């Protein structure tokens, strides 16, 4: 009986030293070849070099003034979003929140209060000034879920000032929340449309099931001709 090599009992379940090194090298190659940036779901991919290293924020798929969206496969969907934001913002807002939350009753729980505030604001003040106070947290939720660049950070990047304000995480988040409210208050319909386009490119609607449905078709009724005899 041969003695175990290196004082360890050989086992077919344990890889040899050469196989382990080859497996390690292949894993390192896959890690180096991994794409940097963003996944299809909009989640950031860290480079793994430094623990806790901040990941750059992604840009919105369309600007807030791009009401008709982009001329791509979502063109018809963008047109639907534009029409809903212009004539039925309550439905667009409910649909956006439903895509984020996806729970039962999410659409009604947000669409109905929004409709009440919309009608009350137009009746008392002549314009939709109350619903944005209720709807702006949805923009904050979208920005946080997909790590999107906020208005405060975009302004700092474009003009090059106030960099010290966005370095502090808590202070930057307070500024971004205020920008989310200002965007909904002053550009409400455009902000709802931008959020709707962003969500339709990133998340499927929770009401659309991807499971295949098996349809059972019963056999047709069989009749016996006159010329056939039964033995």
ABEGO torsion letter per residue (X at the ends): XBBBBGGBBBBAABBBAAAAAAAAAAAAAAAAABBBEBBAAGBBBBAGABBGBBBBBBBBABBAABAAEBBBAAAAAAAAAAAAAAABAAAAAAAAAAAAAGBBGAAAAAAAAAAAAAAAAAAAAGBBAAAAAAAAAAAAAAAAAAGBBBAAAAAAAAAGBGAAAAABAAAAAAAAAAAAAAAAAABAAAAAAAAAAAAAAABBBAABBABBBBBBBBBBBBBBBAABBBX
